[in-house]
């Protein structure tokens, strides 16, 4: 497993960037770059709760909201895959983390994303994640 890092400067306050990252309607917009119709399910967006990151066809991952510091930091601990809406734990995903760090600066927010990924997904993530972050930047700055 390898940790990939992506970052982008967004001309908006961290509170607005957070809103566009994690409010479901906004999440669906920027993650559509990965798969149109992507969404998440959780009983509550709260530290320690489970979350399912899904495509409309019922594929994706399930995770725990490992750490949340609103408007500053969020980390998912990935536990396994979802295939046809059914969870399947993956042994080699132990300690696979995906985190989002928001740092305020004079003109807005620096967003850093760290993603632990399997070797076979590295080319896809390196190509797609920057596009998703550009989409996030675009929709966030439209409101600012």
N, CA and C of each residue as an Amber inpcrd file, in Angstrom:
protein
   432
   0.8440000  -1.1750000   0.0000000   0.0000000   0.0000000   0.0000000
   0.8860000   1.2330000   0.0000000   0.4440000   2.2450000  -0.7540000
   1.2090000   3.4750000  -0.8640000   0.3220000   4.6580000  -0.4870000
   0.9190000   5.6670000   0.1570000   0.1820000   6.8800000   0.4940000
   0.4210000   7.9130000  -0.5910000  -0.6530000   8.3540000  -1.2020000
  -0.6030000   9.4060000  -2.2120000  -1.0050000  10.7200000  -1.5550000
  -0.4460000  11.8170000  -2.0350000  -0.7900000  13.1280000  -1.5030000
  -1.2130000  14.0430000  -2.6370000  -2.2950000  14.7690000  -2.3930000
  -2.7970000  15.7490000  -3.3480000  -3.0780000  17.0340000  -2.5800000
  -2.9270000  18.1750000  -3.2360000  -3.2820000  19.4250000  -2.5700000
  -3.7780000  20.4300000  -3.5860000  -4.5890000  21.3570000  -3.0620000
  -5.1500000  22.4040000  -3.9110000  -5.4530000  23.6190000  -3.0460000
  -5.2600000  24.7960000  -3.6260000  -5.6240000  26.0340000  -2.9540000
  -7.0120000  26.4310000  -3.4490000  -7.8750000  26.7330000  -2.4950000
  -9.2530000  27.1090000  -2.8120000  -9.4990000  28.4940000  -2.2260000
  -9.9830000  29.4070000  -3.0500000 -10.2270000  30.7780000  -2.6100000
 -11.5590000  30.8840000  -1.8880000 -11.5890000  30.2770000  -0.6980000
 -12.7720000  30.2890000   0.1510000 -12.3300000  29.9120000   1.5670000
 -13.0930000  30.3200000   2.5340000 -12.7940000  30.0060000   3.9310000
 -12.9340000  28.5050000   4.1890000 -12.2120000  27.9800000   5.1660000
 -12.3250000  26.5480000   5.4940000 -13.7590000  26.0910000   5.7730000
 -14.5900000  26.9480000   6.3690000 -15.9750000  26.5540000   6.6460000
 -16.7330000  26.2460000   5.3560000 -16.4750000  27.0410000   4.3170000
 -17.1440000  26.8180000   3.0350000 -16.5680000  25.5890000   2.3300000
 -15.2590000  25.4150000   2.3780000 -14.6410000  24.2330000   1.7720000
 -15.1850000  22.9700000   2.4490000 -15.2740000  22.9820000   3.7670000
 -15.8110000  21.8330000   4.5280000 -17.2290000  21.5130000   4.0720000
 -18.0350000  22.5600000   3.9410000 -19.4270000  22.3820000   3.4950000
 -19.4690000  21.6750000   2.1400000 -18.5940000  22.0880000   1.2230000
 -18.6220000  21.4920000  -0.1040000 -17.9660000  20.1150000  -0.1450000
 -17.0980000  19.8290000   0.7800000 -16.5410000  18.4820000   0.8720000
 -17.5800000  17.4870000   1.3770000 -18.3100000  17.8380000   2.4640000
 -19.0200000  16.8120000   3.2140000 -20.5380000  16.9010000   3.2520000
 -21.1600000  18.0300000   2.9220000 -22.6240000  18.0000000   2.8310000
 -22.9730000  17.1210000   1.6390000 -23.9050000  16.2000000   1.8390000
 -24.1480000  15.1290000   0.8690000 -24.3420000  15.6250000  -0.5640000
 -25.1690000  16.6310000  -0.7530000 -25.4260000  17.1310000  -2.1170000
 -24.1320000  17.6210000  -2.7660000 -23.3050000  18.3100000  -2.0010000
 -22.0350000  18.8290000  -2.5180000 -21.0370000  17.7010000  -2.7400000
 -20.9930000  16.7520000  -1.8070000 -20.1220000  15.5810000  -1.9410000
 -20.4200000  14.8540000  -3.2540000 -21.7030000  14.7070000  -3.5450000
 -22.0980000  14.0190000  -4.7720000 -21.5920000  14.7560000  -6.0130000
 -21.5180000  16.0690000  -5.9300000 -21.0730000  16.8470000  -7.0770000
 -19.5870000  16.6260000  -7.3640000 -18.7260000  16.8260000  -6.3770000
 -17.2880000  16.7170000  -6.6660000 -16.8270000  15.2790000  -6.8440000
 -17.4950000  14.3100000  -6.1830000 -17.0960000  12.9110000  -6.3510000
 -17.6670000  12.2890000  -7.6170000 -18.5100000  13.0370000  -8.3370000
 -19.0200000  12.5250000  -9.6140000 -17.8810000  12.3120000 -10.6080000
 -16.7440000  12.9560000 -10.3740000 -15.5610000  12.7570000 -11.2240000
 -15.0920000  11.3020000 -11.1270000 -15.1940000  10.7090000  -9.9360000
 -14.8240000   9.3010000  -9.7550000 -15.8790000   8.3890000 -10.3610000
 -17.1430000   8.7010000 -10.0760000 -18.2620000   7.9240000 -10.6090000
 -19.5280000   8.7620000 -10.4970000 -20.1980000   9.0550000 -11.6160000
 -21.4510000   9.8060000 -11.5400000 -22.4390000   9.1100000 -10.5970000
 -23.0480000   9.9120000  -9.7250000 -24.0320000   9.3710000  -8.7970000
 -23.4460000   8.8830000  -7.4900000 -22.1300000   9.0600000  -7.2740000
 -21.5120000   8.6500000  -6.0140000 -22.2030000   9.3330000  -4.8370000
 -22.2670000   8.6230000  -3.7280000 -22.8900000   9.1760000  -2.5230000
 -22.3500000   8.4310000  -1.3130000 -22.7360000   8.8940000  -0.1360000
 -22.3770000   8.1670000   1.0780000 -23.6090000   7.9560000   1.9450000
 -23.4970000   6.9520000   2.8150000 -24.5430000   6.6500000   3.7960000
 -23.8910000   6.5520000   5.1640000 -24.4680000   7.2300000   6.1450000
 -24.0560000   7.1050000   7.5380000 -25.2380000   7.5160000   8.4060000
 -25.3190000   6.9610000   9.6000000 -26.4150000   7.3430000  10.4860000
 -26.2410000   8.7890000  10.9380000 -24.9900000   9.2110000  11.0850000
 -24.6670000  10.5840000  11.4570000 -23.2040000  10.8300000  11.1160000
 -22.9250000  12.0020000  10.5890000 -21.5480000  12.3520000  10.2340000
 -20.8440000  12.7300000  11.5320000 -20.3920000  11.7030000  12.2480000
 -19.8470000  11.8800000  13.5890000 -18.6790000  10.9160000  13.7950000
 -17.6410000  11.3900000  14.4870000 -16.4600000  10.5840000  14.7590000
 -16.8500000   9.2440000  15.3850000 -16.2640000   8.1600000  14.8620000
 -16.5320000   6.8130000  15.3620000 -17.6300000   6.0800000  14.6170000
 -18.4340000   6.8090000  13.8410000 -19.5190000   6.1680000  13.0910000
 -18.9980000   5.5350000  11.7990000 -19.7260000   4.5180000  11.3690000
 -19.4130000   3.8830000  10.0850000 -20.0130000   4.7050000   8.9600000
 -19.3560000   4.6150000   7.8010000 -19.8190000   5.3140000   6.6130000
 -19.6090000   4.3960000   5.4160000 -20.5610000   4.4320000   4.5080000
 -20.4710000   3.6390000   3.2810000 -20.3620000   4.6200000   2.1150000
 -19.3050000   4.4930000   1.3170000 -19.0640000   5.3360000   0.1490000
 -19.4350000   4.5040000  -1.0700000 -20.4850000   4.9250000  -1.7880000
 -21.1090000   4.0490000  -2.7780000 -21.2990000   4.6680000  -4.1550000
 -21.3750000   3.7790000  -5.1510000 -21.8410000   4.1400000  -6.4830000
 -23.3350000   3.7920000  -6.5360000 -24.0530000   4.3070000  -7.5260000
 -25.4710000   3.9450000  -7.6410000 -25.6940000   2.4390000  -7.8090000
 -24.6870000   1.7280000  -8.3450000 -24.8090000   0.2790000  -8.5570000
 -24.5120000  -0.5350000  -7.2960000 -24.1490000   0.1600000  -6.2030000
 -23.9050000  -0.5440000  -4.9470000 -22.5010000  -1.0430000  -4.7570000
 -21.5430000  -0.3970000  -5.4040000 -20.1330000  -0.7560000  -5.2300000
 -19.4220000   0.3950000  -4.5230000 -18.3840000   0.0610000  -3.7750000
 -17.6390000   1.1130000  -3.0850000 -16.8400000   0.5620000  -1.9310000
 -16.7900000   1.3550000  -0.8430000 -16.0420000   0.9620000   0.3380000
 -16.8450000   1.2920000   1.5810000 -16.4910000   0.5980000   2.6570000
 -17.0420000   0.9860000   3.9510000 -15.8910000   1.3310000   4.8730000
 -16.1500000   2.2950000   5.7470000 -15.0910000   2.8940000   6.5410000
 -15.6450000   3.3330000   7.8920000 -14.7430000   3.8150000   8.7290000
 -15.1000000   4.4510000   9.9940000 -14.6490000   5.9000000   9.9050000
 -15.4870000   6.8040000  10.4030000 -15.0750000   8.1960000  10.5040000
 -14.1270000   8.2680000  11.7010000 -12.8480000   8.0960000  11.4220000
 -11.8100000   7.9070000  12.4360000 -11.5690000   9.1580000  13.2830000
 -11.4710000  10.3150000  12.6230000 -11.1750000  11.5680000  13.3230000
 -11.8360000  12.7070000  12.5890000 -12.5720000  13.5390000  13.3420000
 -13.2060000  14.7140000  12.7550000 -12.9030000  15.9260000  13.6320000
 -12.3240000  16.9330000  13.0300000 -12.1390000  18.2400000  13.6480000
 -12.7670000  19.2130000  12.6510000 -14.0290000  19.5620000  12.8720000
 -14.8420000  20.2970000  11.9040000 -14.0930000  21.5190000  11.3630000
 -14.1660000  21.6560000  10.0440000 -13.5400000  22.7400000   9.2750000
 -12.0170000  22.6550000   9.2270000 -11.4210000  21.5780000   9.7980000
  -9.9640000  21.4640000   9.8320000  -9.4370000  20.1210000   9.3480000
 -10.0840000  19.0130000   9.7610000  -9.4870000  17.7080000   9.4930000
 -10.5500000  16.6080000   9.5400000 -10.4400000  15.6670000   8.6060000
 -11.2800000  14.4700000   8.6260000 -10.4430000  13.3000000   8.1360000
 -10.5680000  12.1600000   8.8460000  -9.8770000  10.9430000   8.4200000
 -10.8500000   9.7800000   8.4190000 -10.8660000   9.0640000   7.3040000
 -11.5920000   7.8030000   7.1840000 -10.5930000   6.6730000   7.4070000
 -10.9930000   5.6530000   8.1220000 -10.2200000   4.4110000   8.1710000
 -11.0140000   3.4090000   7.3440000 -10.4480000   3.0030000   6.2140000
 -11.1480000   2.0920000   5.3210000 -11.0610000   0.6600000   5.8360000
 -12.1920000  -0.0250000   5.7700000 -12.2720000  -1.3890000   6.3050000
 -12.4460000  -2.4430000   5.2220000 -13.0620000  -2.0650000   4.1050000
 -13.2750000  -3.0680000   3.0700000 -14.0920000  -2.5470000   1.9080000
 -14.3640000  -3.4510000   1.0050000 -15.1280000  -3.1630000  -0.2090000
 -16.6130000  -3.4100000   0.0020000 -17.3940000  -2.8000000  -0.8670000
 -18.8170000  -3.0900000  -0.9750000 -19.0610000  -3.5290000  -2.4140000
 -19.6650000  -4.6940000  -2.5610000 -20.0120000  -5.2220000  -3.8720000
 -21.4850000  -5.5980000  -3.8260000 -22.2630000  -5.0370000  -4.7380000
 -23.7110000  -5.2570000  -4.7560000 -24.3280000  -4.9690000  -3.3910000
 -23.9200000  -3.8510000  -2.7960000 -24.4070000  -3.3530000  -1.5010000
 -24.0160000  -4.2300000  -0.3080000 -23.1610000  -5.2390000  -0.5150000
 -22.7350000  -6.1310000   0.5720000 -21.2850000  -5.8350000   0.9350000
 -21.0280000  -5.7110000   2.2460000 -19.6900000  -5.4040000   2.7410000
 -18.8080000  -6.6420000   2.7580000 -17.5480000  -6.4360000   2.3510000
 -16.5660000  -7.5140000   2.3460000 -15.2710000  -6.9550000   2.9260000
 -14.8950000  -7.4290000   4.1120000 -13.6640000  -6.9420000   4.7310000
 -12.4590000  -7.3980000   3.9270000 -11.4440000  -6.5540000   3.8900000
 -10.2290000  -6.8580000   3.1500000  -9.0590000  -6.8290000   4.1270000
  -8.3940000  -7.9410000   4.2690000  -7.3160000  -8.0830000   5.2510000
  -6.1690000  -7.1080000   5.0110000  -5.7740000  -6.9030000   3.7600000
  -4.6110000  -6.0500000   3.5040000  -4.9360000  -4.5560000   3.5450000
  -6.1190000  -4.2030000   3.9890000  -6.4940000  -2.8020000   4.1330000
  -6.2890000  -2.3010000   5.5510000  -5.6920000  -3.1020000   6.4260000
  -5.4870000  -2.6610000   7.7980000  -4.7720000  -1.3220000   7.8030000
  -5.3260000  -0.4050000   8.5560000  -4.7720000   0.9450000   8.7090000
  -4.7510000   1.7630000   7.4180000  -5.6040000   1.4320000   6.4570000
  -5.7320000   2.2570000   5.2540000  -6.5240000   3.5100000   5.6180000
  -5.8760000   4.6540000   5.4820000  -6.4730000   5.9240000   5.8910000
  -6.6020000   6.8440000   4.6780000  -7.6730000   7.6080000   4.6700000
  -7.8630000   8.6850000   3.6990000  -8.1720000   9.9120000   4.5330000
  -7.3430000  10.9520000   4.4190000  -7.5460000  12.1190000   5.2720000
  -7.5570000  13.4200000   4.4690000  -8.2500000  14.4070000   5.0400000
  -8.4300000  15.7220000   4.4390000  -8.0480000  16.7610000   5.4850000
  -7.0490000  17.5770000   5.1500000  -6.5390000  18.5870000   6.0790000
  -6.7560000  19.9640000   5.4660000  -7.4810000  20.8260000   6.1720000
  -7.7760000  22.1680000   5.6880000  -6.9830000  23.1770000   6.5190000
  -6.1960000  24.0030000   5.8480000  -5.4010000  25.0220000   6.5240000
  -5.7690000  26.3800000   5.9450000  -6.1800000  27.2750000   6.8170000
  -6.5410000  28.6170000   6.3700000  -5.2840000  29.4270000   6.0710000
  -5.3270000  30.1840000   5.0100000  -4.2530000  31.1130000   4.6910000
  -4.9080000  32.4070000   4.2210000  -4.1190000  33.4020000   3.9310000
  -4.6230000  34.7450000   3.6440000  -5.7350000  34.7880000   2.6010000
  -5.5910000  34.0430000   1.5070000  -6.5670000  34.1070000   0.4220000
  -7.5530000  32.9520000   0.3870000  -7.5500000  32.1090000   1.3970000
  -8.5030000  31.0000000   1.3800000  -8.0400000  29.8110000   2.1760000
  -8.0940000  28.6360000   1.5390000  -7.8240000  27.3730000   2.2210000
  -6.8880000  26.5190000   1.3740000  -5.9050000  25.9290000   2.0370000
  -5.0740000  24.9150000   1.4120000  -5.6320000  23.5720000   1.8590000
  -6.0700000  22.7830000   0.9030000  -6.6050000  21.4520000   1.1800000
  -5.5580000  20.4240000   0.7900000  -5.1640000  19.5920000   1.7740000
  -4.2430000  18.4890000   1.5160000  -4.9960000  17.1910000   1.7510000
  -4.8560000  16.2780000   0.8190000  -5.5190000  14.9770000   0.9060000
  -4.4420000  13.9010000   0.8710000  -4.5440000  12.9590000   1.7940000
  -3.6370000  11.8130000   1.8480000  -4.4890000  10.5620000   1.6910000
  -4.1130000   9.6960000   0.7610000  -4.9010000   8.5060000   0.4570000
  -3.9910000   7.2880000   0.4280000  -4.2570000   6.3310000   1.3120000
  -3.5610000   5.0420000   1.2500000  -4.2760000   4.2040000   0.2010000
  -3.5210000   3.7150000  -0.7730000  -4.1500000   2.9670000  -1.8580000
  -3.3020000   1.7680000  -2.2610000  -3.9670000   0.7790000  -2.8030000
  -3.2720000  -0.3970000  -3.3050000  -2.5650000  -0.0490000  -4.6090000
  -1.4750000  -0.7190000  -4.8880000  -0.6590000  -0.4430000  -6.0760000
  -1.4830000  -0.4100000  -7.3620000  -2.4400000  -1.3290000  -7.4850000
  -3.1940000  -1.4110000  -8.7370000  -4.0770000  -0.1880000  -8.9950000
  -4.3860000   0.6030000  -7.9310000  -5.2440000   1.7760000  -8.0880000
  -4.4620000   3.0840000  -8.2170000  -3.1350000   3.0380000  -8.0650000
  -2.3350000   4.2680000  -8.0730000  -2.5190000   5.0760000  -9.3680000
  -2.3930000   4.4880000 -10.5610000  -2.5700000   5.2980000 -11.7800000
  -3.9480000   5.9720000 -11.8490000  -4.9850000   5.2470000 -11.4830000
  -6.3420000   5.8130000 -11.4980000  -6.4530000   6.9820000 -10.5200000
  -5.9550000   6.7870000  -9.3120000  -6.0430000   7.8360000  -8.3000000
  -5.2180000   9.0550000  -8.7030000  -4.0270000   8.8360000  -9.2420000
  -3.1770000   9.9550000  -9.6520000  -3.7900000  10.7510000 -10.7970000
  -4.5660000  10.0910000 -11.6310000  -5.2300000  10.7780000 -12.7330000
  -6.5280000  11.4490000 -12.2920000  -7.2990000  10.7710000 -11.4520000
  -8.6560000  11.2080000 -11.1480000  -8.7620000  12.1470000  -9.9570000
  -7.9800000  11.9220000  -8.9110000  -8.1300000  12.7460000  -7.7110000
  -7.8950000  14.2330000  -7.9920000  -6.8530000  14.6180000  -8.7540000
  -6.6910000  16.0490000  -9.0580000  -7.8990000  16.6450000  -9.7880000
  -8.5270000  15.8740000 -10.6570000  -9.7260000  16.3520000 -11.3590000
 -10.8750000  16.5690000 -10.3760000 -11.0190000  15.6590000  -9.4170000
 -12.0740000  15.7950000  -8.4170000 -11.8330000  17.0380000  -7.5560000
 -10.5800000  17.2860000  -7.1920000 -10.2760000  18.4700000  -6.3870000
 -10.4940000  19.7620000  -7.1770000 -10.2180000  19.7280000  -8.4800000
 -10.5280000  20.9020000  -9.3100000 -12.0350000  21.1590000  -9.3630000
 -12.8120000  20.0970000  -9.4290000 -14.2740000  20.2330000  -9.4080000
 -14.7230000  20.8230000  -8.0680000 -14.1420000  20.3380000  -6.9710000
 -14.4520000  20.8800000  -5.6430000 -14.1260000  22.3710000  -5.6010000
 -12.9680000  22.7380000  -6.0920000 -12.5440000  24.1480000  -6.1160000
 -13.5580000  24.9890000  -6.9030000 -13.9370000  24.4880000  -8.0650000
 -14.8660000  25.2050000  -8.9430000 -16.2060000  25.4540000  -8.2580000
 -16.7960000  24.4100000  -7.6770000 -18.1190000  24.5910000  -7.0720000
 -18.0640000  25.4100000  -5.7870000 -16.9580000  25.3160000  -5.0550000
 -16.8170000  26.0920000  -3.8250000 -16.6220000  27.5660000  -4.1350000
 -15.7660000  27.8480000  -5.0820000 -15.4860000  29.2550000  -5.4200000
 -16.6690000  29.9320000  -6.1070000 -17.5650000  29.1840000  -6.7080000
 -18.7630000  29.7660000  -7.3190000 -19.6290000  30.4270000  -6.2500000
 -19.6670000  29.8290000  -5.0450000 -20.4890000  30.3920000  -3.9640000
 -19.7750000  31.5330000  -3.2540000 -18.4650000  31.5200000  -3.2890000
 -17.6790000  32.5030000  -2.5190000 -17.7740000  33.8940000  -3.1150000
